[in-house]
Amino acid sequence: MTNSTHTMNDTQLRVKAIALLKKELGMATTLRFLALMNQNSTTDYVEISRQIYEEQQLDEIFTRAKQNWKS
């Protein structure tokens, strides 16, 4: 993660993330992804998190999180 991500507010983060999705996936697929994320319940977000972190050790996750915490 770059230093610029530490100073972004929530709106700037959303705009940047959508721009990156659009660049990587194209507009139609980005819109499809956003629609899917908005129609699913919180339970789905939990499953997505499990899949993201399943191969990682807890101490790795915490180390990365500490690097991104604001002082």
Backbone atoms as SQL, in Angstrom:
CREATE TABLE atoms (id INTEGER PRIMARY KEY, chain TEXT, resi INTEGER, resn TEXT, atom TEXT, x REAL, y REAL, z REAL);
INSERT INTO atoms VALUES
  (1, 'A', 1, 'MET', 'N', 0.840, -1.170, 0.000),
  (2, 'A', 1, 'MET', 'CA', 0.000, 0.000, 0.000),
  (3, 'A', 1, 'MET', 'C', 0.888, 1.237, 0.000),
  (4, 'A', 2, 'THR', 'N', 0.527, 2.224, -0.791),
  (5, 'A', 2, 'THR', 'CA', 1.345, 3.420, -0.882),
  (6, 'A', 2, 'THR', 'C', 0.998, 4.404, 0.224),
  (7, 'A', 3, 'ASN', 'N', 1.892, 5.366, 0.431),
  (8, 'A', 3, 'ASN', 'CA', 1.644, 6.378, 1.452),
  (9, 'A', 3, 'ASN', 'C', 0.408, 7.209, 1.143),
  (10, 'A', 4, 'SER', 'N', 0.077, 7.377, -0.150),
  (11, 'A', 4, 'SER', 'CA', -1.087, 8.183, -0.505),
  (12, 'A', 4, 'SER', 'C', -2.384, 7.574, 0.019),
  (13, 'A', 5, 'THR', 'N', -2.414, 6.269, 0.219),
  (14, 'A', 5, 'THR', 'CA', -3.636, 5.642, 0.735),
  (15, 'A', 5, 'THR', 'C', -3.872, 6.000, 2.199),
  (16, 'A', 6, 'HIS', 'N', -2.832, 6.387, 2.909),
  (17, 'A', 6, 'HIS', 'CA', -2.995, 6.758, 4.315),
  (18, 'A', 6, 'HIS', 'C', -3.737, 8.080, 4.456),
  (19, 'A', 7, 'THR', 'N', -3.637, 8.966, 3.462),
  (20, 'A', 7, 'THR', 'CA', -4.237, 10.291, 3.573),
  (21, 'A', 7, 'THR', 'C', -5.574, 10.397, 2.852),
  (22, 'A', 8, 'MET', 'N', -6.012, 9.328, 2.214),
  (23, 'A', 8, 'MET', 'CA', -7.287, 9.361, 1.502),
  (24, 'A', 8, 'MET', 'C', -8.455, 9.312, 2.461),
  (25, 'A', 9, 'ASN', 'N', -9.458, 10.105, 2.165),
  (26, 'A', 9, 'ASN', 'CA', -10.696, 9.964, 2.927),
  (27, 'A', 9, 'ASN', 'C', -11.534, 8.871, 2.270),
  (28, 'A', 10, 'ASP', 'N', -12.682, 8.555, 2.833),
  (29, 'A', 10, 'ASP', 'CA', -13.493, 7.445, 2.330),
  (30, 'A', 10, 'ASP', 'C', -13.955, 7.667, 0.890),
  (31, 'A', 11, 'THR', 'N', -14.343, 8.891, 0.563),
  (32, 'A', 11, 'THR', 'CA', -14.795, 9.183, -0.797),
  (33, 'A', 11, 'THR', 'C', -13.668, 9.004, -1.798),
  (34, 'A', 12, 'GLN', 'N', -12.484, 9.523, -1.471),
  (35, 'A', 12, 'GLN', 'CA', -11.341, 9.375, -2.367),
  (36, 'A', 12, 'GLN', 'C', -10.987, 7.903, -2.564),
  (37, 'A', 13, 'LEU', 'N', -11.079, 7.116, -1.502),
  (38, 'A', 13, 'LEU', 'CA', -10.800, 5.691, -1.591),
  (39, 'A', 13, 'LEU', 'C', -11.791, 5.004, -2.530),
  (40, 'A', 14, 'ARG', 'N', -13.069, 5.328, -2.385),
  (41, 'A', 14, 'ARG', 'CA', -14.084, 4.735, -3.266),
  (42, 'A', 14, 'ARG', 'C', -13.828, 5.091, -4.730),
  (43, 'A', 15, 'VAL', 'N', -13.537, 6.365, -4.988),
  (44, 'A', 15, 'VAL', 'CA', -13.295, 6.814, -6.362),
  (45, 'A', 15, 'VAL', 'C', -12.092, 6.094, -6.957),
  (46, 'A', 16, 'LYS', 'N', -11.017, 6.001, -6.188),
  (47, 'A', 16, 'LYS', 'CA', -9.813, 5.332, -6.683),
  (48, 'A', 16, 'LYS', 'C', -10.067, 3.846, -6.931),
  (49, 'A', 17, 'ALA', 'N', -10.769, 3.195, -6.018),
  (50, 'A', 17, 'ALA', 'CA', -11.048, 1.772, -6.165),
  (51, 'A', 17, 'ALA', 'C', -11.906, 1.506, -7.399),
  (52, 'A', 18, 'ILE', 'N', -12.909, 2.331, -7.621),
  (53, 'A', 18, 'ILE', 'CA', -13.762, 2.149, -8.794),
  (54, 'A', 18, 'ILE', 'C', -12.966, 2.401, -10.072),
  (55, 'A', 19, 'ALA', 'N', -12.100, 3.409, -10.058),
  (56, 'A', 19, 'ALA', 'CA', -11.269, 3.677, -11.230),
  (57, 'A', 19, 'ALA', 'C', -10.352, 2.493, -11.537),
  (58, 'A', 20, 'LEU', 'N', -9.788, 1.890, -10.505),
  (59, 'A', 20, 'LEU', 'CA', -8.931, 0.719, -10.710),
  (60, 'A', 20, 'LEU', 'C', -9.717, -0.470, -11.236),
  (61, 'A', 21, 'LEU', 'N', -10.910, -0.686, -10.690),
  (62, 'A', 21, 'LEU', 'CA', -11.765, -1.763, -11.197),
  (63, 'A', 21, 'LEU', 'C', -12.107, -1.525, -12.669),
  (64, 'A', 22, 'LYS', 'N', -12.474, -0.291, -12.994),
  (65, 'A', 22, 'LYS', 'CA', -12.831, 0.040, -14.374),
  (66, 'A', 22, 'LYS', 'C', -11.654, -0.195, -15.311),
  (67, 'A', 23, 'LYS', 'N', -10.466, 0.200, -14.885),
  (68, 'A', 23, 'LYS', 'CA', -9.269, 0.014, -15.711),
  (69, 'A', 23, 'LYS', 'C', -8.983, -1.476, -15.930),
  (70, 'A', 24, 'GLU', 'N', -9.141, -2.275, -14.883),
  (71, 'A', 24, 'GLU', 'CA', -8.816, -3.695, -14.952),
  (72, 'A', 24, 'GLU', 'C', -9.917, -4.525, -15.604),
  (73, 'A', 25, 'LEU', 'N', -11.172, -4.208, -15.288),
  (74, 'A', 25, 'LEU', 'CA', -12.293, -5.049, -15.717),
  (75, 'A', 25, 'LEU', 'C', -13.128, -4.463, -16.851),
  (76, 'A', 26, 'GLY', 'N', -13.019, -3.162, -17.064),
  (77, 'A', 26, 'GLY', 'CA', -13.913, -2.491, -18.007),
  (78, 'A', 26, 'GLY', 'C', -15.151, -2.007, -17.286),
  (79, 'A', 27, 'MET', 'N', -15.841, -1.058, -17.908),
  (80, 'A', 27, 'MET', 'CA', -16.986, -0.422, -17.254),
  (81, 'A', 27, 'MET', 'C', -18.134, -1.393, -16.990),
  (82, 'A', 28, 'ALA', 'N', -18.501, -2.200, -17.972),
  (83, 'A', 28, 'ALA', 'CA', -19.648, -3.097, -17.804),
  (84, 'A', 28, 'ALA', 'C', -19.422, -4.087, -16.663),
  (85, 'A', 29, 'THR', 'N', -18.244, -4.680, -16.605),
  (86, 'A', 29, 'THR', 'CA', -17.967, -5.665, -15.556),
  (87, 'A', 29, 'THR', 'C', -17.849, -4.993, -14.192),
  (88, 'A', 30, 'THR', 'N', -17.298, -3.780, -14.160),
  (89, 'A', 30, 'THR', 'CA', -17.223, -3.028, -12.902),
  (90, 'A', 30, 'THR', 'C', -18.627, -2.754, -12.370),
  (91, 'A', 31, 'LEU', 'N', -19.520, -2.311, -13.235),
  (92, 'A', 31, 'LEU', 'CA', -20.900, -2.053, -12.811),
  (93, 'A', 31, 'LEU', 'C', -21.583, -3.330, -12.344),
  (94, 'A', 32, 'ARG', 'N', -21.322, -4.417, -13.030),
  (95, 'A', 32, 'ARG', 'CA', -21.878, -5.716, -12.619),
  (96, 'A', 32, 'ARG', 'C', -21.379, -6.100, -11.232),
  (97, 'A', 33, 'PHE', 'N', -20.048, -5.932, -11.004),
  (98, 'A', 33, 'PHE', 'CA', -19.460, -6.240, -9.707),
  (99, 'A', 33, 'PHE', 'C', -20.084, -5.385, -8.601),
  (100, 'A', 34, 'LEU', 'N', -20.205, -4.089, -8.841),
  (101, 'A', 34, 'LEU', 'CA', -20.777, -3.203, -7.836),
  (102, 'A', 34, 'LEU', 'C', -22.230, -3.571, -7.535),
  (103, 'A', 35, 'ALA', 'N', -22.977, -3.939, -8.566),
  (104, 'A', 35, 'ALA', 'CA', -24.362, -4.374, -8.360),
  (105, 'A', 35, 'ALA', 'C', -24.406, -5.638, -7.515),
  (106, 'A', 36, 'LEU', 'N', -23.506, -6.575, -7.794),
  (107, 'A', 36, 'LEU', 'CA', -23.460, -7.809, -7.006),
  (108, 'A', 36, 'LEU', 'C', -23.127, -7.524, -5.546),
  (109, 'A', 37, 'MET', 'N', -22.181, -6.634, -5.314),
  (110, 'A', 37, 'MET', 'CA', -21.792, -6.306, -3.942),
  (111, 'A', 37, 'MET', 'C', -22.935, -5.629, -3.192),
  (112, 'A', 38, 'ASN', 'N', -23.727, -4.834, -3.888),
  (113, 'A', 38, 'ASN', 'CA', -24.826, -4.122, -3.239),
  (114, 'A', 38, 'ASN', 'C', -26.045, -4.994, -2.980),
  (115, 'A', 39, 'GLN', 'N', -26.236, -6.055, -3.742),
  (116, 'A', 39, 'GLN', 'CA', -27.430, -6.880, -3.545),
  (117, 'A', 39, 'GLN', 'C', -27.234, -7.980, -2.521),
  (118, 'A', 40, 'ASN', 'N', -26.001, -8.293, -2.178),
  (119, 'A', 40, 'ASN', 'CA', -25.732, -9.387, -1.243),
  (120, 'A', 40, 'ASN', 'C', -25.757, -8.894, 0.191),
  (121, 'A', 41, 'SER', 'N', -26.048, -9.809, 1.090),
  (122, 'A', 41, 'SER', 'CA', -26.122, -9.463, 2.512),
  (123, 'A', 41, 'SER', 'C', -24.728, -9.403, 3.135),
  (124, 'A', 42, 'THR', 'N', -24.666, -8.948, 4.363),
  (125, 'A', 42, 'THR', 'CA', -23.418, -8.872, 5.111),
  (126, 'A', 42, 'THR', 'C', -22.757, -10.241, 5.232),
  (127, 'A', 43, 'THR', 'N', -23.538, -11.282, 5.316),
  (128, 'A', 43, 'THR', 'CA', -23.004, -12.642, 5.408),
  (129, 'A', 43, 'THR', 'C', -22.065, -12.931, 4.241),
  (130, 'A', 44, 'ASP', 'N', -22.393, -12.444, 3.057),
  (131, 'A', 44, 'ASP', 'CA', -21.539, -12.644, 1.891),
  (132, 'A', 44, 'ASP', 'C', -20.191, -11.944, 2.064),
  (133, 'A', 45, 'TYR', 'N', -20.178, -10.767, 2.691),
  (134, 'A', 45, 'TYR', 'CA', -18.925, -10.071, 2.936),
  (135, 'A', 45, 'TYR', 'C', -18.027, -10.881, 3.865),
  (136, 'A', 46, 'VAL', 'N', -18.632, -11.556, 4.815),
  (137, 'A', 46, 'VAL', 'CA', -17.873, -12.409, 5.728),
  (138, 'A', 46, 'VAL', 'C', -17.225, -13.550, 4.944),
  (139, 'A', 47, 'GLU', 'N', -17.970, -14.157, 4.042),
  (140, 'A', 47, 'GLU', 'CA', -17.417, -15.239, 3.229),
  (141, 'A', 47, 'GLU', 'C', -16.307, -14.733, 2.314),
  (142, 'A', 48, 'ILE', 'N', -16.473, -13.552, 1.757),
  (143, 'A', 48, 'ILE', 'CA', -15.423, -12.965, 0.918),
  (144, 'A', 48, 'ILE', 'C', -14.165, -12.763, 1.749),
  (145, 'A', 49, 'SER', 'N', -14.304, -12.244, 2.959),
  (146, 'A', 49, 'SER', 'CA', -13.146, -12.048, 3.838),
  (147, 'A', 49, 'SER', 'C', -12.460, -13.366, 4.155),
  (148, 'A', 50, 'ARG', 'N', -13.241, -14.383, 4.414),
  (149, 'A', 50, 'ARG', 'CA', -12.652, -15.707, 4.693),
  (150, 'A', 50, 'ARG', 'C', -11.811, -16.181, 3.516),
  (151, 'A', 51, 'GLN', 'N', -12.320, -16.009, 2.312),
  (152, 'A', 51, 'GLN', 'CA', -11.589, -16.438, 1.127),
  (153, 'A', 51, 'GLN', 'C', -10.320, -15.617, 0.922),
  (154, 'A', 52, 'ILE', 'N', -10.380, -14.338, 1.207),
  (155, 'A', 52, 'ILE', 'CA', -9.208, -13.471, 1.043),
  (156, 'A', 52, 'ILE', 'C', -8.095, -13.871, 2.009),
  (157, 'A', 53, 'TYR', 'N', -8.467, -14.172, 3.240),
  (158, 'A', 53, 'TYR', 'CA', -7.469, -14.402, 4.285),
  (159, 'A', 53, 'TYR', 'C', -7.170, -15.869, 4.573),
  (160, 'A', 54, 'GLU', 'N', -7.809, -16.808, 3.882),
  (161, 'A', 54, 'GLU', 'CA', -7.687, -18.220, 4.234),
  (162, 'A', 54, 'GLU', 'C', -6.256, -18.757, 4.165),
  (163, 'A', 55, 'GLU', 'N', -5.426, -18.258, 3.307),
  (164, 'A', 55, 'GLU', 'CA', -4.061, -18.757, 3.145),
  (165, 'A', 55, 'GLU', 'C', -3.050, -18.000, 4.018),
  (166, 'A', 56, 'GLN', 'N', -3.507, -17.026, 4.791),
  (167, 'A', 56, 'GLN', 'CA', -2.598, -16.163, 5.535),
  (168, 'A', 56, 'GLN', 'C', -2.604, -16.495, 7.029),
  (169, 'A', 57, 'GLN', 'N', -1.458, -16.300, 7.629),
  (170, 'A', 57, 'GLN', 'CA', -1.330, -16.474, 9.073),
  (171, 'A', 57, 'GLN', 'C', -1.835, -15.209, 9.771),
  (172, 'A', 58, 'LEU', 'N', -2.392, -15.375, 10.959),
  (173, 'A', 58, 'LEU', 'CA', -2.942, -14.249, 11.707),
  (174, 'A', 58, 'LEU', 'C', -1.895, -13.171, 11.968),
  (175, 'A', 59, 'ASP', 'N', -0.672, -13.566, 12.307),
  (176, 'A', 59, 'ASP', 'CA', 0.361, -12.563, 12.584),
  (177, 'A', 59, 'ASP', 'C', 0.713, -11.764, 11.330),
  (178, 'A', 60, 'GLU', 'N', 0.627, -12.360, 10.143),
  (179, 'A', 60, 'GLU', 'CA', 0.858, -11.626, 8.897),
  (180, 'A', 60, 'GLU', 'C', -0.207, -10.550, 8.698),
  (181, 'A', 61, 'ILE', 'N', -1.448, -10.929, 8.967),
  (182, 'A', 61, 'ILE', 'CA', -2.560, -9.995, 8.803),
  (183, 'A', 61, 'ILE', 'C', -2.399, -8.824, 9.765),
  (184, 'A', 62, 'PHE', 'N', -2.082, -9.109, 11.022),
  (185, 'A', 62, 'PHE', 'CA', -1.905, -8.046, 12.013),
  (186, 'A', 62, 'PHE', 'C', -0.709, -7.160, 11.695),
  (187, 'A', 63, 'THR', 'N', 0.372, -7.738, 11.218),
  (188, 'A', 63, 'THR', 'CA', 1.551, -6.947, 10.855),
  (189, 'A', 63, 'THR', 'C', 1.202, -5.958, 9.756),
  (190, 'A', 64, 'ARG', 'N', 0.486, -6.443, 8.721),
  (191, 'A', 64, 'ARG', 'CA', 0.070, -5.570, 7.625),
  (192, 'A', 64, 'ARG', 'C', -0.902, -4.500, 8.116),
  (193, 'A', 65, 'ALA', 'N', -1.801, -4.867, 8.993),
  (194, 'A', 65, 'ALA', 'CA', -2.767, -3.900, 9.534),
  (195, 'A', 65, 'ALA', 'C', -2.059, -2.822, 10.332),
  (196, 'A', 66, 'LYS', 'N', -1.085, -3.198, 11.149),
  (197, 'A', 66, 'LYS', 'CA', -0.349, -2.209, 11.947),
  (198, 'A', 66, 'LYS', 'C', 0.384, -1.227, 11.057),
  (199, 'A', 67, 'GLN', 'N', 0.889, -1.689, 9.906),
  (200, 'A', 67, 'GLN', 'CA', 1.601, -0.815, 8.992),
  (201, 'A', 67, 'GLN', 'C', 0.674, 0.247, 8.405),
  (202, 'A', 68, 'ASN', 'N', -0.611, -0.029, 8.376),
  (203, 'A', 68, 'ASN', 'CA', -1.572, 0.890, 7.760),
  (204, 'A', 68, 'ASN', 'C', -2.406, 1.691, 8.753),
  (205, 'A', 69, 'TRP', 'N', -2.207, 1.446, 10.070),
  (206, 'A', 69, 'TRP', 'CA', -2.924, 2.213, 11.070),
  (207, 'A', 69, 'TRP', 'C', -2.377, 3.619, 11.124),
  (208, 'A', 70, 'LYS', 'N', -3.255, 4.558, 11.358),
  (209, 'A', 70, 'LYS', 'CA', -2.822, 5.949, 11.534),
  (210, 'A', 70, 'LYS', 'C', -2.305, 6.125, 12.948),
  (211, 'A', 71, 'SER', 'N', -1.313, 6.950, 13.090),
  (212, 'A', 71, 'SER', 'CA', -0.736, 7.222, 14.419),
  (213, 'A', 71, 'SER', 'C', -1.665, 8.049, 15.266);
